[in-house]
Amino acid sequence: MGFSYDELHIPVMAEEVLKLLNPRSGGIYVDCTLGAGGHAERILEASKPDGLLIGIDMDESALKVAGERLKRFGERVKLIHANFAELDRILDELEIGEVDGVLMDLGVSWMQLSDPERGFSFQVDGPLDMRMDRRNPVTAMKVVNELSEEELRRIIREYGEERYAGRIARKIVSMREIAPITTTGQLARVIESAVPPKARRGRIHPATRTFQAIRIYVNRELENLERGLKSAIERLRPGGRICVISFHSLEDRIVKRTLKSSPELKVLTKKPLRPSEEEIKRNPRSRSAKLRAAEATSTDSGGGKEVGG
Ligand SMILES: C[S@@+](CC[C@H](N)C(=O)[O-])C[C@H]1O[C@@H](n2cnc3c(N)ncnc32)[C@H](O)[C@@H]1O
């Protein structure tokens, strides 16, 4: 039928990731954000015939798709439904001490974004959800209808870097007093009506930043990133590498700071790598991607998590 998995999500900066991660046979690699399995498939190909890939995603539906795609690699793939913040526990349970490479390709996948039922997007109307992990009790609907105006303002300002956070929070609270805000389309219209007219004519839709903020809050994205990075760095064997692709400045700041300040790492990307013009043309969603990578140098971390007290 000509179906390609990359239609579900085109892996971003795949060539650059492969170059930096440099997968080899016999290596153990962790893809912390499996998604549709695009990067994972390439890592498995490059580490033939016996590289092992641990694929983690907190979205069960991603694991289903990736599981199907990666079936042909058999025992070389282990799929884990979990938050990568739990990387330590995950590797302990698999009785794996150290790994050769870790990849994080942050944010949401096209599969998640384009499915109205998941409620991530204001482009397609759907219930306000935004949970990557559907076991999470906190939905966007709860956030929008139950948090105080002050909390909303803080979240929208901090996680959305939105200059009109105050107006937007106020409008949300006044509208929800009339009737609960239940869909992504409704919320987008409320936001649009809260910002001044000039902000409605900008390059990006006026709801973009607020949607980003609520998504980050619902999924605790920044806390997870901090925890996940810390464990990943501890688990790299000397010479092992970590690659992180981020899509907005809040994430990138954390990645940059963490890689730079880890004494056991040598940063491989002085400046973050960006997708080529050609890639952006082919896949406009890659536009804001930044790729940073580092290599574990110190033999102090040689024993994985047991060492280093
Ligand atoms: C941008 S997509 C990854 C796409 C993938 N690299 C590919 O080539 O298809 C990000 C994925 O990471 C997952 N994710 C985001 N944060 C996560 C976390 N803290 N723990 C586990 N999975 C996470 C999302 O559910 C989503 O499926």
Ligand as a Chemical Component Dictionary entry (heavy atoms), coordinates in Angstrom:
data_LIG
# 
_chem_comp.id                   LIG 
_chem_comp.type                 NON-POLYMER 
_chem_comp.pdbx_formal_charge   0 
_chem_comp.three_letter_code    LIG 
# 
loop_
_chem_comp_atom.comp_id 
_chem_comp_atom.atom_id 
_chem_comp_atom.alt_atom_id 
_chem_comp_atom.type_symbol 
_chem_comp_atom.charge 
_chem_comp_atom.model_Cartn_x 
_chem_comp_atom.model_Cartn_y 
_chem_comp_atom.model_Cartn_z 
_chem_comp_atom.pdbx_ordinal 
LIG C1  C1  C 0  9.078  13.728 19.343 1  
LIG S1  S1  S 1  8.418  12.180 19.767 2  
LIG C2  C2  C 0  9.699  11.048 19.412 3  
LIG C3  C3  C 0  9.724  10.575 17.998 4  
LIG C4  C4  C 0  10.729 9.481  17.707 5  
LIG N1  N1  N 0  12.090 9.885  17.953 6  
LIG C5  C5  C 0  10.580 8.945  16.296 7  
LIG O1  O1  O 0  11.566 8.937  15.554 8  
LIG O2  O2  O -1 9.492  8.522  15.925 9  
LIG C6  C6  C 0  8.461  12.222 21.516 10 
LIG C7  C7  C 0  7.896  10.989 22.205 11 
LIG O3  O3  O 0  8.405  10.981 23.524 12 
LIG C8  C8  C 0  7.407  10.659 24.434 13 
LIG N2  N2  N 0  7.790  11.301 25.698 14 
LIG C9  C9  C 0  7.906  12.618 25.952 15 
LIG N3  N3  N 0  8.314  12.818 27.212 16 
LIG C10 C10 C 0  8.485  11.595 27.753 17 
LIG C11 C11 C 0  8.901  11.136 29.051 18 
LIG N4  N4  N 0  9.210  11.975 30.028 19 
LIG N5  N5  N 0  8.977  9.802  29.242 20 
LIG C12 C12 C 0  8.668  8.924  28.264 21 
LIG N6  N6  N 0  8.242  9.299  27.042 22 
LIG C13 C13 C 0  8.162  10.613 26.795 23 
LIG C14 C14 C 0  6.123  11.175 23.826 24 
LIG O4  O4  O 0  5.026  10.421 24.288 25 
LIG C15 C15 C 0  6.382  10.975 22.321 26 
LIG O5  O5  O 0  5.883  9.756  21.882 27 
# 
loop_
_chem_comp_bond.comp_id 
_chem_comp_bond.atom_id_1 
_chem_comp_bond.atom_id_2 
_chem_comp_bond.value_order 
_chem_comp_bond.pdbx_ordinal 
LIG C1  S1  SING 1  
LIG S1  C2  SING 2  
LIG S1  C6  SING 3  
LIG C2  C3  SING 4  
LIG C3  C4  SING 5  
LIG C4  N1  SING 6  
LIG C4  C5  SING 7  
LIG C5  O1  DOUB 8  
LIG C5  O2  SING 9  
LIG C6  C7  SING 10 
LIG C7  O3  SING 11 
LIG C7  C15 SING 12 
LIG O3  C8  SING 13 
LIG C8  N2  SING 14 
LIG C8  C14 SING 15 
LIG N2  C9  SING 16 
LIG N2  C13 SING 17 
LIG C9  N3  DOUB 18 
LIG N3  C10 SING 19 
LIG C10 C11 SING 20 
LIG C10 C13 DOUB 21 
LIG C11 N4  SING 22 
LIG C11 N5  DOUB 23 
LIG N5  C12 SING 24 
LIG C12 N6  DOUB 25 
LIG N6  C13 SING 26 
LIG C14 O4  SING 27 
LIG C14 C15 SING 28 
LIG C15 O5  SING 29 
# 
